[in-house]
Amino acid sequence: MSEVISMKDIHKSYVMGTNVLEVLKGISLTVEEGEFLAVLGPSGSGKSTLMNVIGCMDGFDSGEYYLSGDPIHEMDDEELTVIRNRCIGFIFQKYHLIPKYDVLRNVMMPLLLRGMRSDEAEDIALDRLEQLGMSDRISHRPNELSGGQQQRVAIARALVGDPKILLADEPTGALDSATGREVMELFRQLNEQGHTIVMITHDLNVASNAGRIIRIIDGELHTDG
C-alpha cells in the first residue's frame, strides 16, 4: 500500500484582533491508499480546519503535507487549484449542487472545468450516475430531488474525475437517520471498490462505518484504532 496523505507536524493559527488562536497543534497523519478514515471531533475541535488543509482549500503555518507524493507545502495557489480539481473529490453536508443546472450538468462540471469535451464528460457522468442509481433523474434540478438523492448526485460529481481521495464533510448531517444509513452503506461499497475516503464527522455512529477512527480534540489527534 502507498501513502495517499502524509502530514508531518502541521500547525495552523488564526489571528483574531490582538489574539492568536492555535487551531491545529502539530498534526501528523498518514492515510494509506484504499483506506476509509473517520476524523471524529466536536464543534470547535479543529476538524473543519483540518479538512480544509487536507482539501488544499486552506494553507498552514508550518509542517509538511504530501498528497500522493506531491509536496503541498511548496505549492502556490494556482498549483493548489489544479491539485484540488484533479486529486480530491469533495462531498459536503449541504451538497453544494448548482441550482440552475440539472443533475447531469452538475456531475459533468468538474470535467468541463478541466477542459474535457462535453460529449466525453457526459459519457463519464452518465456512467457514475448509473453506478449510484440516479440515471433516471439526470434531467431533474436539485430542488426536485430528495436530500438522499442530492447527496448521491454530489457523490457522483466527486467521483467523476477519478480522484485520489474522497473528502467528505459531515456527509449525513442534513439527512434523516434512514437516508444517512443508506449513504454510509454507499460509502462502504465505494471503499470496497478501492476508493480512499477521509470523512469528517462529530457523530460516533457515523464514524463507526469507517475502517479507522481518529479523534481530534483541541487541535490534537488521538488514535482510536
N, C-alpha and C positions, 0 to 999 in steps of 0.2 A: 504493500500500500504506500502511496505517496502522500505527502502533506499538501493539502489544498490551502490551509491557513496556518501561518506561523507568526505569532505575535510575541515580541520579547520586550518586557518592561515598558509597556505603553502608559504614558502619563498624559492626562488631559485636564486642563483647568479653564475656568471661565472667570473673567474679571467683572465684578459687579460693584460699580462705584469705586470705593477705596478698598473693597474686599476681594480676595482671590479665593474662589471655590474650587477645590480639587475634586474632580468628579471620578476620574479613573486613576487609581493609585498603584501603578506598576503592574499592569495586566500582562500576564504571559499565558498564551493559549495556543494549542495545536489542534487542528481538525484534520483528520485523515480523509482521503478520497472515499466516498461511499458511506460516510458516517452520518448519523442522524443525531444531532446535538441539540439539547434544550438549554437555554440560558434562563434561569429562573430567578426572579427578584421582585421585590415590592416596588411601588412607585417611589421614585427618588433614589433608587439604589445605584443608578448609573447604567442600567441595561439599555435604555434608548440611546444614550451616548455611545455605548459600546457597539450597538447595531449600526449607528451612523458611521463609526470608524471602520467597522468590518465592511460596510457597503460603500466605502470610499466617498461618502457624502460629507464627511467632516474630517478635518485634519486633527493632528495631535501634537503635543508639545515636545515629546521625546520618546525614544524607543524605536524599534524596528518592526515592520509589518511586511511579510512576504505573502503574496497571493499567487499560488501555483508557481512559486519561484521568482515572481516579479517583485522588485523592491518598491512597494507602495510609498514608503517614506522618502524616496528620492524623486517622486514624480510631481510634475506641475499639474495645474488644473485641467489643461487640455488633455494630457495623458490619462488623468483620472476619469475624465468623461468617457474616453474610449474604453477603459477597463470596466466601468460601470455598465456600459451598453453591451459589452461582449462577454463578460465573465460572471455577472451577477444577475440573477432573476429575483426581482422584488415582489413580495406578497404582503399587502398591508391589511390592517384591520378594517379600514373603510374602503377597500377595493381600488380606489383611485382610477376608476374607468372614466373615459371621456364621454360625457352625457350625449353629445350630438352625434357620436359615431355608433354604428351598430356593432354587434358582437364581433363579427368577422374583422371589421376595420380596427377595432380596439386591439385584437390579438395580432394583427399584421403590423401595428405601429412600430415596435422595436426593430423589425426587419427593414421597414421602409426608411427609418432613421439611419440605418446602416448604408442605405443606398441600393438595397436589393430591388430588382424589378418587381413590379406589382403582381404579375402573374405567378412568379416564383414564391413571393411572400404569401400569396393567397393559398397556394397548394400546401405549404408548410403549416399555415394557420388552420386550414381545414383538417389536416391530419391530427393536430393537437386537440382541436375541439371535438373531433370524433373520439379520440382517446379518453376524453373527460366527459363524454356523454352529453355534449352540448351541440351536436351537429344539426339538431332540429331547431336551434334558436339563433342561427347565425345572422338573421336579418332583424332581430329584436334589438332595441336600445336598452341600456342598463336599467332604466326606470320601469321597464316591462318585465323584469326578472325578479325572482326572489333573492334574498340575501345569499343563500347557498349557491344559487345559480351564478350570481355575480362573482362569488369567490372562485367558483370553478373557471369562469372566464378569466379572472385575474391570474389563476394558476396557469392556465393555457398561455396567457401572454408572457408570464415569467419563463415558461419552458421553451417558448418558440425559438429563442436564439441559442438553444443548447448551452446554457451557462455552466460554469464550473461549480457554482453553488446556488442553491435556492435559499434566500434570506427572508424569513417570514416573521413579521412583527405582529404579535397577538392575532394570529390568523383566524381564531374562532371568537374573538372578542365582541363582534357585532352580531353573532348568530345565537339562535336558541340552542339548548343543550343537544337535542337530537341531531340538528343540522351540523353542529360543531363536531359531534362524533363521526358523522359521515365525512366531513372534511379531513379529520385526523386519520380516518381509515384510508383516505386517498393519499395522504402524506406517507403513510406506511407503505402503501403499494408503490409509490414513486421511489421511495428509498430502497425497496426490494429490487426495483429495476436498475438500481445503481446510482441514483441521484444523491448528491451530497446536500444535506439540509441543515441549516442553522436556524433555530426557532427561538424567538424571544417571547417570554410569557411570564405572567405573575401567578398563573394557575398551576398548582402541582398536578392536578388531574390531567391537564393538557400536556404538561411536561413529561408525564409518565409514559406517553406514547413514544418518546424518543429512546434511542439506544443508550444514550449517556446524558446525565443531567449535571450541570454545574450551577452553583448559586453565586449570584453577585450581591454582596452586602456592603453598603457604604463604599462602593468603588473598588472592592477587592473580591477576587474569585475564590470560591471554596468548592472542592470537589465532593460530589455525592457518590460517584462511582456508577 
